Amino acid sequence: MEPGEQQDSTKLTTNPFRRTRHGSTSGESIKGRIRRASMSLKGIVRRERRGSAPAADINIHEMRPTTSHSTWHKLRQAASFRHPRTSYGCPGGLETIYSPLETEFPTLPVPGNGLEPPIIPWHTGAAAKAAAALQNESLGYARQYQELISLAESQNDRESGIGIAFTLSTSQVDEAAEKGAPIIRKDFIAELPSELAVHILSYLDASQLAIASRVSKHWHSIAQDQHVWRQSFLREKTNTYATSHSVQPGTGSGVPSIRPENDWQKIYKAREELDKRWRIGKQARAVFLNGHMDSVYCQQFDENKIITGSRDKTIRIWDMHTLQCRLIIGPPDVVNDTSVLFDPTGHPTHYALFPDDRRVNPSVPVTVSFPIHHSASILCLQYDDDILVTGSSDSTCIVYSVRSGYRPVRRLRFHTAAVLDLAFDDKHIVTCSKDCSICVWDRATGTLIKQLNGHTGPVNAVQLRGNTLVSCSGDFTVKLWNIDSGKVIRELAGHTKGLACSQFSEDGRYVASAGSDKVIRIWDANTGECLRSIQAHESLVRSLHIDSVSGRLISGSYDTDIKVFDMETGQQQLDFPGWHASWVLSAKCDYRRIVSTGQDAKILIMDFGADVPNIGMLESARKHEVACDVRNAGFI
């Protein structure tokens, strides 16, 4: 072979792109070839020696299992940190090969096509490679662990403790370690300053405080602190169902005013017993107030008084505590008749009557007639601390001043038929009528602001929440109005007969309505969705009242029944059938009582707090009431 040909052959067999140790791409040196050949020969010799060594030369004390399937070999492999070596004696690994076509690779990834794999450029895919390496490493660790578990189970007889390190959980180890540790008991309440101890115990409720007070004398002493019971009561007993804020002390909702003399432990226990009686419903004391001579259409009450309006054209004010009638307001021909005060035998016509026919607390109320008075039935009323407003079949409303002894201030006259219902707030008085209209009046001046027309039947009920008004009518519909614009916001349709009553929750989120179809519907006022439909009574539902604090819904019907429902679920909680001799015309409740009136001319009080120890402590500070001291009002 010619020298030139030999040179060309060398160029063909040598990789011109193979990098040397110094990074050059020159051909491989002779020294490197010799070294690699010697390493190969050494490897062959070592393998031959291991295979041909006589058994007699092996030290029996150093003999170890050589099979790759032995337990020792697997454990040694799993625990070894030495890297496997290649046949050349170097650490194992893939040798980097640089292809002469490297510069022709695409710079962007190329998806696979058919059986051809995708092409990933050499300078990309670092994240994928790292993820694959991490996954392989995790799988390797998991495989080694499973091999150890399998090995331990196969080599042991399952009766010994061998292998416990592979099966005992961390929690079991911790539990075993803690069994021998002594339990340290320390009375942290005794160690803390009394102020902190009181603050901590104030987060307990009544039942938890009862348990805590039995721990020790010191705990008992701390648990009797008034601050503990006050904070616990205000936290546990001021939550509400549908109000804009929690119950404020002293507002007449079963949370008394905060006074230094309050015994909050007794207050808490009284409220607990009261709530229990509401749940059971069998311990309410019933009492009837007699005095009206005809149907009692409307009523409102608080902790101190009840105000009623009747078909006998009178308004009567009753003392809630003594159950006596204090004042009668009416036309002169009615109030000047002695039959209003005494029966033919000379006995007072006003008294309280228990179900066993016991008459108690007879009274002779003051009678008064003003130049401005109603000449027909009193169909609706509402009062607050400043005014009382009544509506009548004479098509008018009268505004009275509570602070001046219920003297009339003005008459509101615009409707052309009976005023069936009314409502007011700080700015407006709203009335509705049998003439199918709603009137909005200025509270301060009595000026008519606007008339709302939209119902096609008598408007039987209205109620006001902010600038939103709800009304219901004999035309089967419930309407929500914007009182400022006078426009209908939403119409709630679903009832199949005329409606008699509708109610807003205090926060304006819910509306309840009912009527001749005997069904109570609860609506979402914001969306118009009917949330619940309750098959409530066997006859027309005449009255509804939402207690936004407790979430109770009180209904009264022409079937003579009074029922209590849960607003949240629609489930019936209590039923008082047949307590009135005829139609129930109005039924309302507060935290303690249900008060109802009917066609039988009686006022029924169902008192769940009667005979509850210290029940009077739940009341707000009693204000000076003209209703209870009419002699100082200048009438007599």
Disulfide bonds with the S-S distance in Angstrom:
none
